[in-house]
Amino acid sequence: MKIAMVSEHASPLATRAGLGGADGGGQNVFVADLATELGRQGHHVTVYTRRDSAGLPERLRLAPGVTVEHVPAGPAEAVPKDELLPLMPDFGRYLEDRWAAEAPDVVHAHFWMSGLASLQASESLQRSGSASLPGPVPVVQTYHALGTVKRRYQGGKDTSPGARIRLESAIGRTADAVIATCADETRELLRMGVPRERIGVVPCGVDLDRFRPGRPAAPADAAAPPGFGGTARPGGAPARLVVLSRLVERKGVDTAIEALAQIPGAELLVAGGPPRADLDADPEVGRLREVARKAGVGGRVEFLGRVGREEVPALLGSADLVVTLPWYEPFGMVPLEAMACGVPVVATGVGGHLDSIVDGVTGVLVAPRRPVETARRIRDLLADPTRRAAMGFAGSDRARSRYSWTRIARETLTVYERAAALSEVTV
């Protein structure tokens, strides 16, 4: 199958440089890993993403069967994703020209603006009646985040374009299929007016070769990234809590810091945000450091900055608990990665966490923005190493049985095939 993936702001190549910036995170990993697995299964994938640097080549091989193509839409420089909407008509026209010459069997749009560009190109090609097209180009949509949810939790701080919610609803009613990543997202899509019969639930996956339990500790004399190493630590070392997240307010890192004040003898490592050398200039890091100072835990919180993907397994594996406390979460890849490493998770009971984490079995779920409750649950787990070990085994088993990219890619292909069949029927 020839598959076109459109990911207008989230390049899969960003996973090579490390994640944690304001607009870089789970979508980059999702697109990279799904495309790679589809290529491994014998399909041909082209990922279209916006050229955000003049030095990028037109095309670049990501993995066997997978090519990344940089679309010239707007300036060849970084642009915040919430400012990209005016560039989408040019993005769509580029896709139309490319697909007129060689049409894909299916288009998978990632994020709502990718959906706009993809539908523009598909509908223009259908109207043109090009003889080179065997039929309409079906479009499958994955949102990764919904404007209705973002507006509900962020209110006036939401910087999304004003038309986002209206356009997301239109995309969902027009696309041949919509992939939700969790049951909570399905309910939201139904409220938006997306037809139930077009919605399929396919969760995110996890790289089980990269994330696995029992990673060996780094030798005592080996160089290690600042702040963490292997899974073993010297006797008497403090309990280690790890947060891996983009440093934006809604991720709830401040809740983890406030909870730390009620967890004696523990340290908190916070990975994400700008490179370590630029932490002092970052406003959100400054705010979080002030939260730590006021909570009296400034000496027990360490900000690691952006970490490379190759460093993440060791970081998660070094933790007694991985803590992820967003106000809302479309899916949440970090809990899956921690579970695959055999590390229990303390997470807010929101969005995709409700599907991926089995409360009391692979981790515990807490309410958002409740540092007292969170601290109590963390203390209980830190005091019970046998229970933590059991949760680690259960989490690893769950990650391997349900969330392998091999399985996720096959489920995604089923949606593609259904979308293609529906597209032919509705011509």
N, C-alpha and C positions, 0 to 999 in steps of 0.2 A: 504494500500500500504506500502511495505517495502522500505524505502528511505535511501540511504547512502549519507550523506553530507560530502564532503572533504574540509577542510579548514586548509591547512598545517601550516600556521603561526599564524592565527587569531583564538584563542580559544574562544568559546562562554563563557567559565568560567571567562574570563578576565573582563566581564561586572560587576562581583560581586566586583572586587577590585578597580574599577575606571579606567577611560581611559584617554588618553592624551599623552602617550608615543610615541616615534618615529614610532613604528610599530603597535600601538594599536589605534583603532578608529572605524569607521563606519562599517567595515566588521565584527568585533566581534559582534556588536549589531545586524546587519543584520542577521547573521547566528543564533544567539541566539533567536531572536524574531521570525524569520520564522520557525525555528525548533519547538519552543514552540507552535506556533499556529497550525502547522501541527499535532503535537501530540494532541493538544486539539480537533482537528477535527477527531481524531480516527486513525491516521496513526502511523506507528512505524518508528522512525527516529534514526539513529546512526550517530553521528558527529565524524569524524576521524580528529584528529589534532595532531601535533607533540608533543611528550613528551619533554618539555623544563625545567623540574625539576625532580630530582631523587625522590622527595617525593610524586609525583603524583600517584594516584592509576591507575591500568590498565583501569578500567571503573568507571564511575560516573554518577549517574542519575541527569540530568539537570532539567527535568520537567516530568509530566506524559506522557509516551510514548516516551521520548527522553533520549538517553544515549550518553555520551561523551566517546570516546575511545581514549586513548593516544598511539600514534604510536611510537615505538622505532626506530627512524631514526636519526642517528648522536648522538652527546653527549646530555645527559639529562641536558641541560643548555640552557640559552637564546642565540640565534644566530640571528644576523640581517637578515631580510628576503632576502636581496639581496645576502646573502652568502649561501642560502639554496639549490640552484640548484643541487650541487653535491650529496645531500642527497636524492633527489627524486627517483632514482632507488630503493633504499632500501625501501622507503615509498611505492612505487608501488608494490614491491614484497610482502610486508606485506598485502596490500589490496588484492592482488591476492590470497594469502593463505586464508584470511578470507572469501572472496567471493566464493572460490571454495567449502568451507564447507557449506555456506549459502548465496546464491546470493541475492542481493537486486533486487527489481523491476526496480529501476532507481537510477542513481548516479547523484548528483548535485555537480559539482566542483566549488569551490569559489577561484578565483585568478588563474593566468595562471599556476603556478607551481602545484597547485592541479589538474589542467586539465591534465598536463603531467603524473602525477602519476596515475590518474584515467583511462586515455586512455591506459596507459601501462598495467594496471591490466586487463581491459576489453578485450583488444586485445589478451593478453596472454591466458586468459581463453577461448576465442573463438577459438584460434588456437589449444588449447589442446583438444577441443572437449569433455569436461567433461560430462559424462552422468548425473551428478547431476544438470546440468544447463538446464532449459527448453528452453533457447534461448540466444541470445547475451544480454549483460548487457548494456542498453542504457545510454549514458553520456550526461548530460546537462551542459553547461558551462556558468558561470557568471564571468566576468573579474574583476569587481570592479574598475579597473584602467587599462589603456592601455599604453604599452610602447611607441607607436608612439606619443601619446599626451605628455607623460612625457618627451621624448627626445626633442620634439618641444619647450617646455617651459623651460626646465632646461639645455639643451645643454650639455656642458662638466661637469656640476655638477650632471648629472644623474649617479647614482651608480648602475643601473641595470646591470645584466649580459649582455655581448655583444650579445648573441644569443636571447635575449628576444623577440625582434620584429619578427624575423623569426619564432620562436617557437609559438608565439601567433597566427600568421597567420595560421600555420599548425594545431593548435588546433581548430581554428574556422572552418576550412575546413573539419575536421575529426569528430568533435562532432556531435551527432545526433540533437542537438538543441543548440542555443546560446540565452541567455537572456540578452538583453540590458536593462539598467535601465532608458534610456531617448532617445529622438530622436537624439540628437547630437551624442551619442555613436553609434546608428545605422548607421549614415552616415560614421563614422570612420570605422566601421566594414566592410561596403561595399567597402570602399577604400582599405581595407586589403585583399579583395578577398573572404570574407565570403559570401556564397550564401544567397541571400535575403530570400529565402523560409525557411531557417533554423533559421532566426532571429525572436524572439518575444520580444516585449517591455513590461516589467513588472517593475514598479518602486519600490522603497523601501517603507516600511510602517512606521507607527508610533504607539507607544503604547498609545492608547487613554485613558486607565485607569490611566496611570502614568502621561501623559501630558494632562492637561485640563485647561480651563480658570477659573478664579475666585478662585484660591487657597487662603485660608485664611492667613492673615498676622500672623507671629509668635508673641506671647505675648511679651510685652516690657521687661519682666523679664526672658524670656526663653533664654536658651543657644542657640546660632546659630553659624553656621560655620563662620569663619572670613570673613568679607567683604560682606556678604549678608544675607538676612533673608527671610521674606515673601514679599507679593506684595506691602504692604503699607510702606511708609517711612515718617519720620516727615516732617511737613510743612517747606518749605524753603530749603529742601535738594536739592543737585544738580541733574540735569537730569542724568540718569544712562544709559550708553551704555554697553552692554555685548558682549564679544567675547568668544566663547567656541570652542576650536580648538586644534589639535595637534600643537606643536610649531616647525614648520618647515617653511623654508623661503617662499615656494610657497603658504602657507596659507594666506599671505598678512596681517598679524597682524601689520607689520610696517606701512602699508597704513592707518590702523585705527588709529594708534598713531599719525601719521603725520596729519591726518584730525582733530584730537582732538584739535590741536593748533589753529584751526579756528572755534572752537565751544565753545565760552565762557560759563562758568558756568556748564560744563558737566564733569562727571567722567567716566573713562573706566575701567571696570573689565575684566581681561584676565584670563580665566580658561583653564587649560591644561598644558601639560609638565610634569616634574617630581613632586613628592610629594613636598608640600610647604617647608619642611625642607631642600630640596636639590636644591632649586631654585638658590641660590647664586653660585653654582658650574656648572650650566648649560650654555653652550656657547650661545645658542640661546636666552635665557633669558638675558644674558649679552649684546648681540647685541641689543635686543629690548629696554633694559633700556638705552643704549647709544642713540638710536634713540629718546627716550622720552626726555632725557636730552638735546639733541641738538634742539629738537622742543620746549623746554621750558615748557613741561607738565609733568615732572617727578613726581610732587606732585599730579597729577590727574590720574595717571595710577597705578592700583594695580594688581599685579600678585598673583592669588590665588593658583596656582599649580594644581595638579591633584585633581579632585573632583569625588566622588562616584556617581553612577547612581541615587541613592536615593536623592542626593542633587541637581541634575540638574534641575528638574522642579521648585524648589523654586528659583534657580539662574535665570533661564530664566524669570520666572514670576515676578521677582523683577525689570526687565528692562523696561525702556521706549521704547527702541529699541534694537533689537538683530542685531549685525553687523557681517557679514561673507564675506570676501573679497579675496578669493583665486584667483590665476592666472587662474587656471582651476579646475574643480570639476566633477568627474565622476557622482556623484548624489548630495550628500549634505544632511545629515540627520538633521543637526542643524536647518536649516530653517523650516523643517517640524515640529520639536519639538517645536520651538518658535510659529509657526502658531497654533499648537494644543493648546498651552497655551494662545492664544489670544493676542500675542505680535507681532507687525509689524516687518518686516525684511528689512534691507538694505543689499543687496547682489550684488556681481558681476554677470553680465549677461553672465554666462558661463555654459556649461554642463547641468547638471540636474536642475540648478536653473531656466533655461529658461522654463522648463516644470512645476515645482512645484510652482513657484512664479508668480502670475499674476501682472505684473508691473502696479503700480498705484492703485491696488485693495487690495492685501494682503501684499504689501510692495513695495519697489522700487528697480530697477536694475540699477547698475552703471558700468562703464568700469573698468577693473582691473588696479591697480597701478595708480589711479587718485585721490590723496587725496583732491585736491581742489574741484573737482566735487562732491566727496563723502561728504565733509564737507557741501557744499551748500545744498545737498539733505537732510542731517540729520538736519541742522538748520531749513529748511522749515517744516519738520515733527515735530520737537520739538516745533515749534511756533504754531502748529495747533493740539491741543489735540482732537478736534472733529474728525478730519481726521484720527488720530492715532486710536481712538476708533473704527471707522468704519472699518479700515483695520484689527484691531484685531478680530472683529466679522466675517469679510469675511474670514480671514485666518483660524479661528477655523472651520467654516462651510466647507471650502475646505478640510482641513485635515480629517474631519470626513466623508465627502461624497466620497472622492477618495482614501485616503491613510490608511484606517484601515487595520490591519494585516489580519483580516478575509477575506477581499476582495483580498488582495495581495496573500495570500496563495491559494485561489481558482484559481486565474489567473495563479499562478505558477503550480498548479496541471494540468491545461489544457495543459501547455507546456510539462510537464512530460508525459502525455498521448499521445501527438502527437509524442514525441521523441520515446516512446516505439513502437508506430505503425510504424514509419519510420524505426526503427532498425530492425523490423521483415521483412519489405519489402525488405531491402537492403542486407539481408543475402545471 
